[in-house]
Amino acid sequence: DHRPWMSRYLGAAGIRTLAALKQTFDPHGLMNPGKLMPASEDGSDV
């Protein structure tokens, strides 16, 4: 699982960018929910 190190590697701006892309291409969260993006910017699931 890549989520634990994702925030450290990408930083907050990178996480926000990926989240915006995910929202654009999958606005209903149907494609692999919870697998790509951490649930919060600090990389922890909520």
mmCIF file as gemmi writes it, N, C-alpha and C atoms, coordinates in Angstrom:
data_model
loop_
_atom_site.group_PDB
_atom_site.id
_atom_site.type_symbol
_atom_site.label_atom_id
_atom_site.label_alt_id
_atom_site.label_comp_id
_atom_site.label_asym_id
_atom_site.label_entity_id
_atom_site.label_seq_id
_atom_site.pdbx_PDB_ins_code
_atom_site.Cartn_x
_atom_site.Cartn_y
_atom_site.Cartn_z
_atom_site.occupancy
_atom_site.B_iso_or_equiv
_atom_site.pdbx_formal_charge
_atom_site.auth_seq_id
_atom_site.auth_asym_id
_atom_site.pdbx_PDB_model_num
ATOM 1 N N . ASP Axp A 1 ? 0.842 -1.179 0 1 0 ? 1 A 1
ATOM 2 C CA . ASP Axp A 1 ? 0 0 0 1 0 ? 1 A 1
ATOM 3 C C . ASP Axp A 1 ? 0.889 1.243 0 1 0 ? 1 A 1
ATOM 4 N N . HIS Axp A 2 ? 0.629 2.158 -0.882 1 0 ? 2 A 1
ATOM 5 C CA . HIS Axp A 2 ? 1.451 3.365 -1.033 1 0 ? 2 A 1
ATOM 6 C C . HIS Axp A 2 ? 0.945 4.541 -0.207 1 0 ? 2 A 1
ATOM 7 N N . ARG Axp A 3 ? -0.233 4.442 0.357 1 0 ? 3 A 1
ATOM 8 C CA . ARG Axp A 3 ? -0.806 5.586 1.077 1 0 ? 3 A 1
ATOM 9 C C . ARG Axp A 3 ? 0.027 6.074 2.257 1 0 ? 3 A 1
ATOM 10 N N . PRO Axp A 4 ? 0.695 5.2 3.035 1 0 ? 4 A 1
ATOM 11 C CA . PRO Axp A 4 ? 1.452 5.709 4.188 1 0 ? 4 A 1
ATOM 12 C C . PRO Axp A 4 ? 2.56 6.705 3.823 1 0 ? 4 A 1
ATOM 13 N N . TRP Axp A 5 ? 3.197 6.54 2.69 1 0 ? 5 A 1
ATOM 14 C CA . TRP Axp A 5 ? 4.303 7.443 2.338 1 0 ? 5 A 1
ATOM 15 C C . TRP Axp A 5 ? 3.904 8.503 1.322 1 0 ? 5 A 1
ATOM 16 N N . MET Axp A 6 ? 2.699 8.43 0.808 1 0 ? 6 A 1
ATOM 17 C CA . MET Axp A 6 ? 2.277 9.321 -0.263 1 0 ? 6 A 1
ATOM 18 C C . MET Axp A 6 ? 2.361 10.801 0.111 1 0 ? 6 A 1
ATOM 19 N N . SER Axp A 7 ? 1.894 11.174 1.284 1 0 ? 7 A 1
ATOM 20 C CA . SER Axp A 7 ? 1.92 12.582 1.696 1 0 ? 7 A 1
ATOM 21 C C . SER Axp A 7 ? 3.341 13.094 1.862 1 0 ? 7 A 1
ATOM 22 N N . ARG Axp A 8 ? 4.215 12.266 2.419 1 0 ? 8 A 1
ATOM 23 C CA . ARG Axp A 8 ? 5.61 12.695 2.576 1 0 ? 8 A 1
ATOM 24 C C . ARG Axp A 8 ? 6.275 12.89 1.224 1 0 ? 8 A 1
ATOM 25 N N . TYR Axp A 9 ? 5.956 12.042 0.272 1 0 ? 9 A 1
ATOM 26 C CA . TYR Axp A 9 ? 6.578 12.099 -1.043 1 0 ? 9 A 1
ATOM 27 C C . TYR Axp A 9 ? 6.023 13.25 -1.886 1 0 ? 9 A 1
ATOM 28 N N . LEU Axp A 10 ? 4.713 13.442 -1.864 1 0 ? 10 A 1
ATOM 29 C CA . LEU Axp A 10 ? 4.072 14.436 -2.726 1 0 ? 10 A 1
ATOM 30 C C . LEU Axp A 10 ? 3.856 15.787 -2.064 1 0 ? 10 A 1
ATOM 31 N N . GLY Axp A 11 ? 3.727 15.803 -0.746 1 0 ? 11 A 1
ATOM 32 C CA . GLY Axp A 11 ? 3.42 17.04 -0.039 1 0 ? 11 A 1
ATOM 33 C C . GLY Axp A 11 ? 1.943 17.379 -0.154 1 0 ? 11 A 1
ATOM 34 N N . ALA Axp A 12 ? 1.532 18.372 0.598 1 0 ? 12 A 1
ATOM 35 C CA . ALA Axp A 12 ? 0.117 18.756 0.642 1 0 ? 12 A 1
ATOM 36 C C . ALA Axp A 12 ? -0.388 19.223 -0.722 1 0 ? 12 A 1
ATOM 37 N N . ALA Axp A 13 ? 0.427 19.981 -1.451 1 0 ? 13 A 1
ATOM 38 C CA . ALA Axp A 13 ? 0.002 20.473 -2.768 1 0 ? 13 A 1
ATOM 39 C C . ALA Axp A 13 ? -0.186 19.318 -3.748 1 0 ? 13 A 1
ATOM 40 N N . GLY Axp A 14 ? 0.692 18.345 -3.697 1 0 ? 14 A 1
ATOM 41 C CA . GLY Axp A 14 ? 0.564 17.181 -4.575 1 0 ? 14 A 1
ATOM 42 C C . GLY Axp A 14 ? -0.669 16.36 -4.265 1 0 ? 14 A 1
ATOM 43 N N . ILE Axp A 15 ? -0.958 16.191 -2.973 1 0 ? 15 A 1
ATOM 44 C CA . ILE Axp A 15 ? -2.155 15.458 -2.566 1 0 ? 15 A 1
ATOM 45 C C . ILE Axp A 15 ? -3.41 16.2 -3.024 1 0 ? 15 A 1
ATOM 46 N N . ARG Axp A 16 ? -3.413 17.519 -2.872 1 0 ? 16 A 1
ATOM 47 C CA . ARG Axp A 16 ? -4.567 18.309 -3.328 1 0 ? 16 A 1
ATOM 48 C C . ARG Axp A 16 ? -4.749 18.194 -4.843 1 0 ? 16 A 1
ATOM 49 N N . THR Axp A 17 ? -3.651 18.205 -5.583 1 0 ? 17 A 1
ATOM 50 C CA . THR Axp A 17 ? -3.716 18.073 -7.038 1 0 ? 17 A 1
ATOM 51 C C . THR Axp A 17 ? -4.296 16.724 -7.437 1 0 ? 17 A 1
ATOM 52 N N . LEU Axp A 18 ? -3.79 15.654 -6.818 1 0 ? 18 A 1
ATOM 53 C CA . LEU Axp A 18 ? -4.316 14.323 -7.124 1 0 ? 18 A 1
ATOM 54 C C . LEU Axp A 18 ? -5.786 14.194 -6.733 1 0 ? 18 A 1
ATOM 55 N N . ALA Axp A 19 ? -6.158 14.784 -5.602 1 0 ? 19 A 1
ATOM 56 C CA . ALA Axp A 19 ? -7.555 14.742 -5.17 1 0 ? 19 A 1
ATOM 57 C C . ALA Axp A 19 ? -8.45 15.487 -6.167 1 0 ? 19 A 1
ATOM 58 N N . ALA Axp A 20 ? -7.965 16.612 -6.692 1 0 ? 20 A 1
ATOM 59 C CA . ALA Axp A 20 ? -8.74 17.368 -7.679 1 0 ? 20 A 1
ATOM 60 C C . ALA Axp A 20 ? -8.899 16.57 -8.969 1 0 ? 20 A 1
ATOM 61 N N . LEU Axp A 21 ? -7.841 15.898 -9.393 1 0 ? 21 A 1
ATOM 62 C CA . LEU Axp A 21 ? -7.931 15.054 -10.584 1 0 ? 21 A 1
ATOM 63 C C . LEU Axp A 21 ? -8.901 13.902 -10.37 1 0 ? 21 A 1
ATOM 64 N N . LYS Axp A 22 ? -8.811 13.277 -9.208 1 0 ? 22 A 1
ATOM 65 C CA . LYS Axp A 22 ? -9.72 12.172 -8.884 1 0 ? 22 A 1
ATOM 66 C C . LYS Axp A 22 ? -11.163 12.667 -8.905 1 0 ? 22 A 1
ATOM 67 N N . GLN Axp A 23 ? -11.426 13.825 -8.325 1 0 ? 23 A 1
ATOM 68 C CA . GLN Axp A 23 ? -12.774 14.391 -8.303 1 0 ? 23 A 1
ATOM 69 C C . GLN Axp A 23 ? -13.254 14.708 -9.719 1 0 ? 23 A 1
ATOM 70 N N . THR Axp A 24 ? -12.361 15.187 -10.569 1 0 ? 24 A 1
ATOM 71 C CA . THR Axp A 24 ? -12.723 15.529 -11.943 1 0 ? 24 A 1
ATOM 72 C C . THR Axp A 24 ? -13.104 14.293 -12.75 1 0 ? 24 A 1
ATOM 73 N N . PHE Axp A 25 ? -12.281 13.251 -12.658 1 0 ? 25 A 1
ATOM 74 C CA . PHE Axp A 25 ? -12.5 12.068 -13.48 1 0 ? 25 A 1
ATOM 75 C C . PHE Axp A 25 ? -13.42 11.03 -12.844 1 0 ? 25 A 1
ATOM 76 N N . ASP Axp A 26 ? -13.652 11.117 -11.542 1 0 ? 26 A 1
ATOM 77 C CA . ASP Axp A 26 ? -14.505 10.152 -10.84 1 0 ? 26 A 1
ATOM 78 C C . ASP Axp A 26 ? -15.316 10.87 -9.762 1 0 ? 26 A 1
ATOM 79 N N . PRO Axp A 27 ? -16.222 11.772 -10.177 1 0 ? 27 A 1
ATOM 80 C CA . PRO Axp A 27 ? -16.941 12.6 -9.202 1 0 ? 27 A 1
ATOM 81 C C . PRO Axp A 27 ? -17.831 11.815 -8.236 1 0 ? 27 A 1
ATOM 82 N N . HIS Axp A 28 ? -18.223 10.612 -8.605 1 0 ? 28 A 1
ATOM 83 C CA . HIS Axp A 28 ? -19.087 9.815 -7.735 1 0 ? 28 A 1
ATOM 84 C C . HIS Axp A 28 ? -18.31 8.785 -6.922 1 0 ? 28 A 1
ATOM 85 N N . GLY Axp A 29 ? -16.985 8.758 -7.061 1 0 ? 29 A 1
ATOM 86 C CA . GLY Axp A 29 ? -16.155 7.853 -6.274 1 0 ? 29 A 1
ATOM 87 C C . GLY Axp A 29 ? -16.383 6.381 -6.571 1 0 ? 29 A 1
ATOM 88 N N . LEU Axp A 30 ? -16.706 6.063 -7.81 1 0 ? 30 A 1
ATOM 89 C CA . LEU Axp A 30 ? -17.013 4.686 -8.182 1 0 ? 30 A 1
ATOM 90 C C . LEU Axp A 30 ? -15.772 3.857 -8.507 1 0 ? 30 A 1
ATOM 91 N N . MET Axp A 31 ? -14.722 4.516 -8.985 1 0 ? 31 A 1
ATOM 92 C CA . MET Axp A 31 ? -13.535 3.784 -9.426 1 0 ? 31 A 1
ATOM 93 C C . MET Axp A 31 ? -12.58 3.541 -8.26 1 0 ? 31 A 1
ATOM 94 N N . ASN Axp A 32 ? -12.549 2.319 -7.795 1 0 ? 32 A 1
ATOM 95 C CA . ASN Axp A 32 ? -11.621 1.881 -6.756 1 0 ? 32 A 1
ATOM 96 C C . ASN Axp A 32 ? -11.644 2.798 -5.529 1 0 ? 32 A 1
ATOM 97 N N . PRO Axp A 33 ? -12.791 2.957 -4.877 1 0 ? 33 A 1
ATOM 98 C CA . PRO Axp A 33 ? -12.91 3.89 -3.749 1 0 ? 33 A 1
ATOM 99 C C . PRO Axp A 33 ? -11.955 3.574 -2.6 1 0 ? 33 A 1
ATOM 100 N N . GLY Axp A 34 ? -11.256 4.616 -2.135 1 0 ? 34 A 1
ATOM 101 C CA . GLY Axp A 34 ? -10.364 4.469 -0.995 1 0 ? 34 A 1
ATOM 102 C C . GLY Axp A 34 ? -9.038 3.81 -1.29 1 0 ? 34 A 1
ATOM 103 N N . LYS Axp A 35 ? -8.766 3.478 -2.532 1 0 ? 35 A 1
ATOM 104 C CA . LYS Axp A 35 ? -7.534 2.755 -2.847 1 0 ? 35 A 1
ATOM 105 C C . LYS Axp A 35 ? -6.403 3.668 -3.296 1 0 ? 35 A 1
ATOM 106 N N . LEU Axp A 36 ? -6.712 4.735 -4.01 1 0 ? 36 A 1
ATOM 107 C CA . LEU Axp A 36 ? -5.658 5.579 -4.556 1 0 ? 36 A 1
ATOM 108 C C . LEU Axp A 36 ? -5.256 6.698 -3.606 1 0 ? 36 A 1
ATOM 109 N N . MET Axp A 37 ? -6.233 7.393 -3.076 1 0 ? 37 A 1
ATOM 110 C CA . MET Axp A 37 ? -5.961 8.579 -2.28 1 0 ? 37 A 1
ATOM 111 C C . MET Axp A 37 ? -6.147 8.311 -0.798 1 0 ? 37 A 1
ATOM 112 N N . PRO Axp A 38 ? -5.266 8.872 0.021 1 0 ? 38 A 1
ATOM 113 C CA . PRO Axp A 38 ? -5.541 8.817 1.457 1 0 ? 38 A 1
ATOM 114 C C . PRO Axp A 38 ? -6.788 9.645 1.746 1 0 ? 38 A 1
ATOM 115 N N . ALA Axp A 39 ? -7.445 9.366 2.831 1 0 ? 39 A 1
ATOM 116 C CA . ALA Axp A 39 ? -8.694 10.047 3.145 1 0 ? 39 A 1
ATOM 117 C C . ALA Axp A 39 ? -8.479 11.488 3.592 1 0 ? 39 A 1
ATOM 118 N N . SER Axp A 40 ? -7.272 11.824 4.036 1 0 ? 40 A 1
ATOM 119 C CA . SER Axp A 40 ? -6.988 13.195 4.446 1 0 ? 40 A 1
ATOM 120 C C . SER Axp A 40 ? -5.624 13.602 3.917 1 0 ? 40 A 1
ATOM 121 N N . GLU Axp A 41 ? -5.353 14.892 3.944 1 0 ? 41 A 1
ATOM 122 C CA . GLU Axp A 41 ? -4.1 15.393 3.387 1 0 ? 41 A 1
ATOM 123 C C . GLU Axp A 41 ? -2.867 14.894 4.117 1 0 ? 41 A 1
ATOM 124 N N . ASP Axp A 42 ? -2.995 14.527 5.39 1 0 ? 42 A 1
ATOM 125 C CA . ASP Axp A 42 ? -1.816 14.072 6.124 1 0 ? 42 A 1
ATOM 126 C C . ASP Axp A 42 ? -1.532 12.592 5.888 1 0 ? 42 A 1
ATOM 127 N N . GLY Axp A 43 ? -2.337 11.962 5.017 1 0 ? 43 A 1
ATOM 128 C CA . GLY Axp A 43 ? -2.092 10.578 4.667 1 0 ? 43 A 1
ATOM 129 C C . GLY Axp A 43 ? -2.788 9.571 5.545 1 0 ? 43 A 1
ATOM 130 N N . SER Axp A 44 ? -3.502 10.039 6.555 1 0 ? 44 A 1
ATOM 131 C CA . SER Axp A 44 ? -4.208 9.107 7.431 1 0 ? 44 A 1
ATOM 132 C C . SER Axp A 44 ? -5.642 8.947 6.951 1 0 ? 44 A 1
ATOM 133 N N . ASP Axp A 45 ? -6.186 7.784 7.152 1 0 ? 45 A 1
ATOM 134 C CA . ASP Axp A 45 ? -7.584 7.561 6.807 1 0 ? 45 A 1
ATOM 135 C C . ASP Axp A 45 ? -8.461 8.095 7.92 1 0 ? 45 A 1
ATOM 136 N N . VAL Axp A 46 ? -9.595 8.668 7.556 1 0 ? 46 A 1
ATOM 137 C CA . VAL Axp A 46 ? -10.534 9.15 8.563 1 0 ? 46 A 1
ATOM 138 C C . VAL Axp A 46 ? -11.751 8.272 8.617 1 0 ? 46 A 1
